[in-house]
Amino acid sequence: MSDLKQRLFTNWHLMRIMRLGIGIMLIVMGIQSKDWAMGLFSIFFLYQAVMDTGCCGTQGCYAPPVRKSNTHAAGEEEAEYEEIK
């Protein structure tokens, strides 16, 4: 239960807030127009906002940062450049 509580109340970022806004807007529009399909579509956005998931899941498209170092790995040689005039 504490995991769910932590997930609900932490890590709110711009995309999560936008998904919540879109979900609320769609559910209100679905109720006003009595369109059940729009209501079901709004549940998708509300679920993404509440559970902090995206289309690919949590960090589904995450790419680890590239670490830069001044030392070269074993077997790699430093490139030599020749100036042409």
Buried (B, 14 or more C-beta within 10 A) or exposed (E): EEEEEEBEEEEEEEEBEEBBEBBBEBBEBBEEEEEEEBBEBBEBBBEBBBEBBEEEEEEEEEEEEEEEEEEEEEEEEEEEEEEEE
